[in-house]
């Protein structure tokens, strides 16, 4: 097949996406496909689809320690308010299927999916409505509650509303931008004195936030592939602090154990909740659902759903697939072929 892999984008998670996209493109080339990798925001650099498609598989991208400067990127691109760069429309029209290696922003909030739907182009992952629901942390938590999937108590506010209501906020809590991933803009807030800095950190990315009850316990993630749960993985950040952007994408800062050390009853409960959350949001061929096993309540609480999970060397979904006997190349090939058959 001819497969266009779209990555990058105007998103705080663009560097992760470019790394995922490089690995996906290489794996698909190794499976015999013709592949073109492009940054959906910066475009194709004037190259035609014929120049971009190849079977070489020599792509690479290293994730820097910190999220990107999006203002500098806007200035570099020089395309105003557009989110899709020059040449992308021609590229996706020339492909048999589009493999979305996007993370955050228009790649996961449903905008890009809706655009491709309007063009009649097949793509990997979930549809636009499910992506929108999953990316909006407030909306997804409302859906989880309605479906009976445990999730921590929360408030949905603007940054200014939160500052005005600081006397009503219970500590400790977690401040999160409503529609970002990869822990971008997330702060653990233990006291009222920490609140102002946390709100400023979140406001860099979004004005709407959620203030979530801080849970204490072990953290897990579960991939869902073709409607079935993959073996769960336990995430243990090393040193002080939580599982933030740096610990997620810099090697050696987090211990990841797959299959996770759980009792059979716990593993079955976690798998059940992951599939239930996936279905409640109406997600497609694959996703990854994150949980905490709260030490006080003794149950798994859903943190969020990822419609386009990371596919970097340290990413969780490929590790879970490997534990189920599915190699990285087989995983990418399976996702692409499933999308093509839709």
GUZATI-59458 format. One record per residue (C-alpha): x, y, z; residue in three letters. Coordinates in steps of 0.1 Angstrom, whole numbers, padded with zeros to 4 digits, always signed. Layout:
N
XYZALA
...
//
This chain:
342
+0000+0000+0000UNK
+0009+0037-0003UNK
+0008+0050+0033UNK
+0011+0087+0042UNK
+0023+0090+0078UNK
+0012+0124+0093UNK
+0031+0137+0123UNK
+0042+0169+0141UNK
+0015+0195+0139UNK
+0010+0227+0160UNK
+0009+0209+0193UNK
+0029+0208+0225UNK
+0034+0171+0218UNK
+0047+0176+0183UNK
+0082+0163+0191UNK
+0068+0131+0205UNK
+0047+0128+0174UNK
+0076+0132+0150UNK
+0095+0105+0169UNK
+0065+0082+0167UNK
+0060+0090+0130UNK
+0096+0082+0122UNK
+0094+0048+0138UNK
+0060+0040+0123UNK
+0073+0050+0088UNK
+0104+0028+0092UNK
+0083-0002+0104UNK
+0058+0002+0075UNK
+0086+0003+0050UNK
+0101-0029+0065UNK
+0067-0045+0059UNK
+0070-0036+0022UNK
+0048-0005+0020UNK
+0056+0027+0002UNK
+0056+0054+0028UNK
+0057+0092+0029UNK
+0063+0109+0063UNK
+0053+0145+0066UNK
+0048+0172+0092UNK
+0012+0181+0089UNK
+0019+0217+0100UNK
+0051+0225+0081UNK
+0039+0207+0050UNK
+0059+0188+0024UNK
+0086+0214+0016UNK
+0075+0217-0020UNK
+0080+0181-0028UNK
+0054+0161-0048UNK
+0038+0129-0035UNK
+0059+0110-0061UNK
+0091+0124-0045UNK
+0080+0116-0010UNK
+0068+0080-0012UNK
+0096+0055-0008UNK
+0105+0021+0008UNK
+0138+0032+0023UNK
+0127+0035+0060UNK
+0155+0057+0072UNK
+0136+0082+0092UNK
+0146+0094+0127UNK
+0137+0121+0153UNK
+0150+0127+0188UNK
+0127+0141+0214UNK
+0142+0171+0233UNK
+0139+0174+0270UNK
+0113+0201+0270UNK
+0081+0208+0250UNK
+0085+0230+0219UNK
+0081+0268+0215UNK
+0049+0270+0195UNK
+0052+0308+0189UNK
+0086+0303+0172UNK
+0071+0275+0152UNK
+0042+0297+0140UNK
+0068+0323+0129UNK
+0088+0297+0111UNK
+0058+0283+0092UNK
+0044+0317+0081UNK
+0009+0302+0072UNK
-0012+0324+0095UNK
-0040+0306+0112UNK
-0038+0275+0090UNK
-0032+0242+0108UNK
-0024+0221+0076UNK
+0007+0230+0057UNK
+0012+0233+0019UNK
+0012+0200+0000UNK
-0005+0179+0027UNK
-0038+0177+0008UNK
-0021+0164-0024UNK
-0001+0139-0003UNK
-0031+0124+0015UNK
-0051+0122-0018UNK
-0022+0101-0033UNK
-0022+0076-0004UNK
-0043+0044+0000UNK
-0045+0052+0037UNK
-0033+0078+0062UNK
-0015+0066+0093UNK
-0020+0093+0120UNK
+0011+0095+0142UNK
-0003+0127+0158UNK
-0003+0136+0195UNK
-0024+0164+0209UNK
-0039+0194+0192UNK
-0058+0189+0159UNK
-0044+0153+0156UNK
-0063+0141+0186UNK
-0092+0165+0191UNK
-0110+0154+0160UNK
-0102+0183+0137UNK
-0078+0163+0114UNK
-0101+0133+0114UNK
-0131+0155+0103UNK
-0109+0170+0076UNK
-0100+0136+0062UNK
-0136+0124+0065UNK
-0147+0154+0043UNK
-0121+0144+0017UNK
-0132+0107+0018UNK
-0098+0095+0029UNK
-0092+0065+0051UNK
-0071+0069+0083UNK
-0060+0050+0114UNK
-0075+0053+0148UNK
-0109+0067+0160UNK
-0134+0090+0143UNK
-0137+0127+0149UNK
-0165+0126+0175UNK
-0147+0100+0197UNK
-0114+0119+0194UNK
-0131+0151+0206UNK
-0147+0133+0236UNK
-0115+0117+0246UNK
-0093+0148+0242UNK
-0116+0169+0264UNK
-0108+0158+0299UNK
-0140+0172+0313UNK
-0162+0156+0287UNK
-0145+0123+0289UNK
-0148+0122+0327UNK
-0185+0129+0324UNK
-0188+0100+0300UNK
-0168+0077+0323UNK
-0190+0085+0352UNK
-0221+0079+0332UNK
-0207+0045+0320UNK
-0197+0034+0355UNK
-0159+0038+0350UNK
-0144+0052+0382UNK
-0127+0085+0378UNK
-0114+0111+0404UNK
-0137+0140+0415UNK
-0130+0172+0396UNK
-0138+0208+0389UNK
-0140+0223+0354UNK
-0130+0260+0354UNK
-0112+0287+0335UNK
-0078+0298+0350UNK
-0094+0331+0362UNK
-0124+0313+0378UNK
-0100+0290+0396UNK
-0080+0319+0410UNK
-0112+0336+0422UNK
-0124+0304+0439UNK
-0091+0294+0455UNK
-0108+0292+0489UNK
-0132+0265+0476UNK
-0104+0242+0462UNK
-0095+0212+0482UNK
-0058+0202+0485UNK
-0039+0182+0475UNK
-0051+0183+0439UNK
-0039+0181+0403UNK
-0041+0210+0379UNK
-0044+0200+0342UNK
-0051+0219+0309UNK
-0084+0205+0297UNK
-0072+0192+0263UNK
-0034+0186+0265UNK
-0016+0152+0267UNK
+0018+0139+0277UNK
+0015+0157+0311UNK
+0021+0191+0294UNK
+0011+0219+0318UNK
+0002+0194+0346UNK
+0011+0203+0382UNK
+0007+0185+0415UNK
-0006+0210+0440UNK
-0002+0201+0476UNK
-0010+0235+0493UNK
-0028+0268+0484UNK
+0006+0285+0482UNK
+0014+0263+0451UNK
-0018+0272+0433UNK
-0008+0304+0415UNK
+0023+0288+0398UNK
+0002+0258+0388UNK
-0024+0280+0372UNK
+0002+0299+0353UNK
+0018+0267+0340UNK
-0016+0254+0327UNK
-0025+0288+0312UNK
+0005+0286+0289UNK
-0014+0259+0270UNK
-0051+0265+0276UNK
-0074+0287+0295UNK
-0098+0259+0305UNK
-0085+0235+0332UNK
-0097+0207+0354UNK
-0088+0206+0391UNK
-0088+0170+0400UNK
-0087+0152+0433UNK
-0051+0138+0438UNK
-0051+0101+0440UNK
-0023+0081+0456UNK
-0013+0047+0443UNK
+0003+0027+0415UNK
-0001+0038+0379UNK
-0010+0016+0350UNK
-0018+0018+0313UNK
-0038-0006+0292UNK
-0038-0008+0254UNK
-0071-0018+0237UNK
-0066-0034+0202UNK
-0095-0046+0181UNK
-0118-0043+0211UNK
-0097-0064+0235UNK
-0074-0054+0263UNK
-0036-0060+0259UNK
-0015-0069+0290UNK
-0014-0040+0314UNK
+0018-0021+0321UNK
+0028-0006+0354UNK
+0046+0028+0354UNK
+0071+0036+0381UNK
+0088+0070+0378UNK
+0123+0071+0393UNK
+0133+0098+0419UNK
+0111+0126+0430UNK
+0081+0140+0412UNK
+0054+0124+0390UNK
+0052+0109+0355UNK
+0058+0142+0337UNK
+0069+0150+0301UNK
+0106+0145+0309UNK
+0101+0112+0326UNK
+0078+0099+0298UNK
+0102+0106+0270UNK
+0138+0106+0283UNK
+0153+0072+0287UNK
+0162+0058+0321UNK
+0138+0080+0342UNK
+0109+0055+0345UNK
+0106+0018+0352UNK
+0079+0001+0331UNK
+0069-0034+0339UNK
+0048-0055+0315UNK
+0028-0075+0322UNK
+0021-0056+0353UNK
+0025-0074+0386UNK
-0012-0078+0395UNK
-0034-0106+0409UNK
-0056-0123+0384UNK
-0086-0106+0399UNK
-0069-0071+0396UNK
-0058-0078+0360UNK
-0093-0088+0350UNK
-0108-0058+0366UNK
-0083-0035+0349UNK
-0089-0050+0315UNK
-0126-0048+0320UNK
-0125-0011+0328UNK
-0102-0003+0300UNK
-0125-0019+0274UNK
-0155-0003+0291UNK
-0139+0032+0289UNK
-0128+0026+0252UNK
-0164+0016+0243UNK
-0180+0044+0263UNK
-0161+0070+0243UNK
-0168+0052+0210UNK
-0131+0048+0202UNK
-0120+0029+0171UNK
-0094+0002+0163UNK
-0070+0010+0191UNK
-0064+0032+0221UNK
-0046+0033+0254UNK
-0064+0040+0287UNK
-0045+0052+0318UNK
-0054+0043+0354UNK
-0043+0047+0391UNK
-0049+0019+0416UNK
-0059+0041+0445UNK
-0044+0028+0477UNK
-0072+0042+0499UNK
-0102+0032+0478UNK
-0088-0001+0466UNK
-0100+0003+0430UNK
-0087+0014+0396UNK
-0096+0050+0387UNK
-0094+0061+0350UNK
-0071+0091+0344UNK
-0077+0096+0306UNK
-0080+0079+0272UNK
-0054+0082+0245UNK
-0068+0079+0210UNK
-0034+0080+0193UNK
-0010+0064+0218UNK
+0027+0072+0215UNK
+0048+0049+0193UNK
+0083+0059+0205UNK
+0110+0035+0217UNK
+0097+0041+0252UNK
+0060+0041+0244UNK
+0036+0019+0264UNK
+0014+0004+0237UNK
+0042-0013+0217UNK
+0055-0028+0249UNK
+0020-0042+0257UNK
+0016-0055+0222UNK
+0050-0072+0225UNK
+0039-0089+0257UNK
+0009-0102+0237UNK
+0033-0116+0211UNK
+0028-0088+0185UNK
+0060-0072+0173UNK
+0063-0035+0166UNK
+0062-0040+0129UNK
+0032-0063+0131UNK
+0014-0037+0152UNK
+0020-0009+0127UNK
+0010-0031+0098UNK
-0021-0044+0115UNK
-0033-0008+0124UNK
-0027+0003+0088UNK
-0045-0026+0072UNK
-0074-0024+0096UNK
-0079+0013+0086UNK
-0076+0004+0049UNK
-0104-0022+0052UNK
-0129+0002+0067UNK
//
